[in-house]
Amino acid sequence: MTKIKLLEVRSELGAGTRGSSMGPDALRVACLNKGSDYFRRYNSVVVPDLNYALFDKNLFEHARHIDAIYTVQKSIASAVEQTLRFGEFPLVLSGDHSSANATIAGIKAVYPNKTLGVIWIDAHADIHSPYTTPSGNVHGMPLAAALGEDNRPCQRNQPDADTEFFWRRLQNLSEPGPKLRPEHLVYVAVRDTEEEEDALIDRLGIKWIRVPEIQEKGTRQLAREIYEHLRFCDLVYISFDVDSLDASFSRGTGTPVADGLYLSEGENLCQDLLENERVVCFEMGEINPTLDRENTMAENAFNILEKATDAIERGLRMREVLSNVR
């Protein structure tokens, strides 16, 4: 039976608000308060972070701390790759969302000839590049890195040569070239985007499922439609940013956005998507307990995490059954 391994990524170098490095620990507190044995059931590995670089002067206006982020992402990609090569399922608990580029790179390092689908459950599209970013925060760039996309037609910034150097390194992490094709990316609950992102999403024809459609059709029907859209993908990676939840449930995150998913919708969506046997990795990130005195966000996220993990277990059992049949 394939085992789940927790990869704890405490880097918050890519975020604009401090505190997401404590997200994995906030989940542990929520686990203790609930009386759960979750963190005893699964082995975990802590990926080294370089958060001390936040005390250094930032030298990269259009991709803040990208030099340290590149070093961290190499470690994340290696941890994901090693976990998969050992026949285990990587469940990534991350600080800021820039880590997703490395997670994708680690998956592709193991399966270079397989087609990867990505289901991105988030309030934000995270498809900026140093050429288009309004903030310079790299947690808004992981999908542009994975797609190998600069979005030059919408360029607003002129990054310096050092920034471009490290940006190319992120785009070519683990192996050269894009790790993901636009038609194999599905946005779910995204609702806070900039003009440059909208133009790129439209140009690339990325599938975009908005919150009203989720509420109208229900999560089970949507899961079927998503997997039909990704029918040519051999593997699937699911990334869950807690700000996909409505702001009333997600104050403990750096960028809460109104009109998002209800808790029950977040739980059901993760369960319905993760039961699929093609899923090889799940990531949850952007919990920031410093913005949330009662740790409510982490408690909500932990409830989702527990149910999501149960669904992963069911998906892994289904994969084993299917492999035995074949």
N, C-alpha and C positions, 0 to 999 in steps of 0.2 A: 504494500500500500504506500503510495506517495505521501511523504510527510510535508507538512507546512512548516516553513522556517520564517521567522520574523526578522526583517532587516530594519533596524532602527537608524534613521538618517536624521541627525540633529542639526544639520547645516541650515542656517537662515540667511546665508550670504546674499541670496537672490531676492529677498523680501524688502519692502520699503518700510515696514513697521517691525520693530524688534519684538521678540518673544516666541516666535514659532519653534525655536529650538527646544522649547519646553513641552511641545505638543505630545511626544511619546510618553513623557513622564506624567503629563496630565491624564493621559489615557490609563496609565497604571494606577493613579490615584482614584480615578473613576471605577476601575476594576476592583480595587480594595474596598471602596465604599459600597459597592454592590455585593460584596462577598463572593465574587467570582474567582475561580482558579485559572482563568484564561492564560495569564502569563506564566503559569507553571506547566500548562499543557504543551506549550510550544517552545522549542529552542529559539533563542534570539541571538543576533549578532549586531553589535553597534559599529556602524561605519564611521571611520574617523572624520571629524569635521575640522574646519579651520576658522571657526567663528571668532577667534582672536584677531583675525584680519580686519574685523569691523572696527577695531581700535586704531587701525592704520589709516593714513590719509588715502581716500579713494582717488585713483589715478585714471579712471575710465568713466568719463562723463556719460557716455551712451550705453554702458554695460557695466554697472557698478560691481567692482570686485571680481571681474570676470577671470582674472588670473588665478585667484584662489578657488573660484568656482570650478574652473577646469580641473584643478588638482583633485578636488572633492569628487567631481563627476567621474573621474577615472576610477576612484575607489568604489563608487556606487556601481558602476557598470561591471567592475570585476566581481563584486559581491553577488550581483544578480546572476552573472554568467556562471560563477562557481556553484551557486545554489542549484541552478538548473542542471549543470553537468553532473552533480551528485544525485540527480533524480528527485530533487525536492521542489516544492512550490514556493517561490518567493512572495511573501506578503510584506510590502514595504510600508512602513510608518514614517512619513517624511515630515520635515519642518516646512520649508518653502517648496513651491511646486517646480522650481527649476530642475529638481532632481529627476523629473519624468524623462527628460532627454536621455539621461544616463541609464535609466531603467530600460528604456526602449533599446538603447545601444547594447546593453548587456544581453537582452533577449536575442537580438539579431546576431550577436557574436556566436551564440550557440546554434542558431538556426539561420545561417546566411542565405540558404536557398529556399526557405519557406516564406510565404506571404503573411505579413503581420497586419491584423486589424486593430484599431485603437478606438475604444469607446471613452469619450472624454466628458465626464459628468462634473460640471463646473459652472460658476456664474460668468467666467471670463474665457475668452477664446485662446489666450496665451500664444498668439501667433505673430507677435511683434518681432522685429529684429533690431539690432543697433541702428539701423538706417531709418526706422520708423517709430521707435519707442518715444512716448512722451515723458516717461519717468526715468528711464535708464535702469529699471529694476529687471533683473534677468529672469525672475519668476514669471514674467509676462512673455517669455521667449521660447519655452521648451519645444513647442510644436513646430515653430519656424526652423529651429535647429534640426529636429528629426526629419523634417521635410526637405531640408537643404534649401530653404526659401529665404531670400533677402527682402523680397517685395520692393525692388528698386523703383518700379513705376510710381510708388507712393512715398518715395524717399523724402524725409524732412530733416535728417541729421547728416553730418559728415564725420563719421567716426575716424579717429586717428589710426595710424598703421598698426600700433600695438593692439588696439581693440579688434581690428580686422583679423589680426594674427590669431588671437585667442578664439574669436568667433568661428573661424575656419576649423580650429581644433575641436570645438564643441560639435560642429556639423559633421566632422569626420571621426568622432569618437568611436573607438573599437574597430571600426572598419571604414574605408573611404566611401563617401557618397551618401545619399538619402537612405534612411531606414524605413521610410513610410511613404505611401502614395496617397494623394488627396482623396481618391475615391474609396480608400480603406480607412478613412477617419470619420467618426460620427460624433457630432456635438450633441450633448443632452443638457438641457436646462440653462444653456449659455444665454445671457441677457444683458451683459454690460460690456459693450465693445466700442472701439474707436473707429473712425472713418477708414483709416488705413487697413484695419483688420476686416471690416465689412467688404471693402473693395477686393481684398485678397480672397476671402471666403467665396465671394461671388465669382471671381475669375477662375478659381480652382474647382468650383462646383461641389464644395464640401456639404455633406448631408447635415442638416441642422434641425434637431427636434426641440421645439420650445415648450415651456412649461404648460401653456394651455392645451397643447396637443397631448401631453402626458396625462393631464387631468381628464381630458375628453375620452381618450382611448383606454386608459388604464395601463399599468406597467407590464402586465403579461402580454397583452397584444403588442405593445411597443417593442418588447424584447424579441418577439417573433419577427417583427418588421426589421429590426436592427440586424438580426442574424441573417435574414434574407438578403439585406443589402450587403452584408459581409460574407456572402456564400462562397466567394472565391478565396477567402482568407483561410490559411491553414491553422493559424494561431490567433489568439485575441488577448490583448492587454487592456485592463479596465482601470482607469484612474478616477478617483473620487476626491474632489476638493470639497471640504465641508461648507464652503460658501455657496455651493449649489443649493443648500438649504435656504429657506426664506430667512431674511435678516432677524426676524423675531426668534428664530431658533439658533442663530449663528453669530451672536455678538462677540463671541470669543474667537474671532478670526480677523485678519488684518483688513479685509475688504468685503464686509457684508453687503449684500444687495437685496433689496425688497423683491417681492413677487417671485419667490423661489419655491422649492419643493417643501412640502410638509414632511415632518419626520416620518410618518407612515409611508409616504411616497418614496423617500430616500431608502428606507429599509426594504420595501417591496421591490424597488428598482434594482438595488444591488443583488437581492436574492434571486430575482428572475433572470438577471444577466449572468450571474456567477455560476449558476447550475449547469451551464453549457460546458461540454467536455473539451472544447477548444481553448478555453481560458487557461493561460499559463502563468499569469501574474496579476496581482491586484495591488493598488497603491491607494493610501489615504493620507491626506496632508492638509497643511495650513491651519492647524489648531493652534490658537495663541491664548493661553490661559491668563496672560497678563492683562488682557482686555476684558476679563470675565471673572468677577470676584467669586462667584459661586461654583466655578468650574462646570457650568451648565453645558457649554459647548462640548467639552470632552465627555461628559456623561451621555449626551445625545449621540455623539460620535461612537462611543464605546458600545452602546446598544446596537447601532448599525453594524459595527465591526463584528460583534458576536454573531449576529444573524448572517452577515456576509460570509463569515468563516464557516458556519454550518453549511451554507450553500456551496462553498468551495469544496468542502468535504464530499458533498453529494456529487458534485461535478467530477471529482477525482475518482470516486467509485464507479461512476458511469464510464469514464475513460478506460478504466481497468477492465470493465465488462466488455466494452467494445473491442479492446485490444485482444482479449481472449477469444472473442468470436472470430476476429480476423485471422 
